[in-house]
Amino acid sequence: MKAVEELGGSAKDVVRTRMFITDSQDADAVGAVHGAIFRDVRPAATMVVVKALLRDEWRVEIEAEAFVGDA
């Protein structure tokens, strides 16, 4: 959200998220945090379990698409 906020946007400007997790056991926790942040917005969302992320210590990566301003 920091990148969206730096552009003058907020959670309500996010239209789609993609969550990549390396352990299916984390799905409920990641979904709960996502739901808390976007509870009033409900962007299209996808969660995928992947073998690995760019760094070994990463367990979750979230990609968000937002339209901010006149876009």
N, C-alpha and C positions, 0 to 999 in steps of 0.2 A: 504494500500500500504506500510505502514511502515514495516510490517513484511517481505514482499517480498523484499523490498529495503535492509533490514538488512541482508538478505541472498545473496546480490549482484545482485538481479534481478530488473526488472522494469515493467511497465505496459505491455510492449510487451511480457513478459513471462506469463502473465495471459491467461489461455485458457477457463475458465468458471467462471461465477459469479452467485450468487443467492442473490436476494434482498428480504428481508422480511420487510414489512411495516404494521403498525397497523391501518392506515387510508388510504383509497383509494384516498382521496383528495391529498395525498402527492406523488402519482405516477408520475405525470408530473415533479415535482421538482427533485425527486430522479432520474428519468430517464434522466433528463437534466444534472445533475452532473455526473452520470455514463457515459453518452455520451461524456462529456467534457474530462473526464479522459481517456477513452478508444476509442476516436474518430478514431485513426489510427490503432487500434488493432482489435476491434470487436470480443471480446470473446463470446462464447455461453452464453446467459444470460436468467435468469428466474426471474420474479418478482411475489411475492405471498403476498396477504393480509392475515394476521394472527390475531387471537383474541388478543394475548398479546406476549410480549417478556419477557426475564428473569427478567428485572427490569421495574417497572411501568413507569419510566421516559423515557425509550427508545422508540423511534418511528420507528427507522430504524436499521436493522442489515444487513450487507453485508458480504457474505462468498465468498472467491475467491480461485480458484485452479490455481496454477502456476507451471511451470517446469523451474527450475533455474539450470544453470550449465550443467553437463553431464547427468542429470536425463532423 
